[in-house]
């Protein structure tokens, strides 16, 4: 008869809870952050330990209720919480059965499970990096902006949600960080009469506008191909877009080119 130590049971249940949650989230196509995964796994490990250690039926029911509540906190939806709860519980019991079968055969697989979890972390991180590289290759462009006799080249990204247009010209808009184009702007740019005013509606932020200008020349590069854009407006944002790109293109700009 194997001897169980509480710390071993807790570690095993934590790893099993994490693995069961990852599987259930993948099946249900739910995106959960690492912090949420960690929180849920800790709750699952504690509840499993309470379920095993306390003989009272009421305590066991309470553990299930707290477990379900934690799934609701993750999803904020009763239906999604119910699906996640049932699928995670089924996955957990399946993995737990295999886990205890190994223990009864004389193996103590906590460290193997921990190693597998670490490898899963590394694999998931590598896969996300690979997806990021593929996405940047597919939607990333080099953008050359010429204005007032000066030019600057920035990295841009195709934003399929960019529906901005100049209200007077009807031309599509490129959104560029101010710090990326600051060196090509005249000193009195914001007082000039040729400055454009591009309205926008932000999610949760109401309406606003960007200051913009019509570039003398706009070129887009990707994989050696050069696209010259004749009708486009460059809008300036004072917010940082991303560490990997400084401009957002629209599909209409590529179509018009």
Beta strands, then each sheet from edge to edge (+ up, - down):
strand 1: 140-147
strand 2: 150-158
strand 3: 173-177
strand 4: 196-202
strand 5: 206-213
strand 6: 217-222
strand 7: 225-229
strand 8: 233-237
strand 9: 247-249
sheet 1: 4+ 5- 8+ 3+ 9- 2- 1+ 6- 7+
end
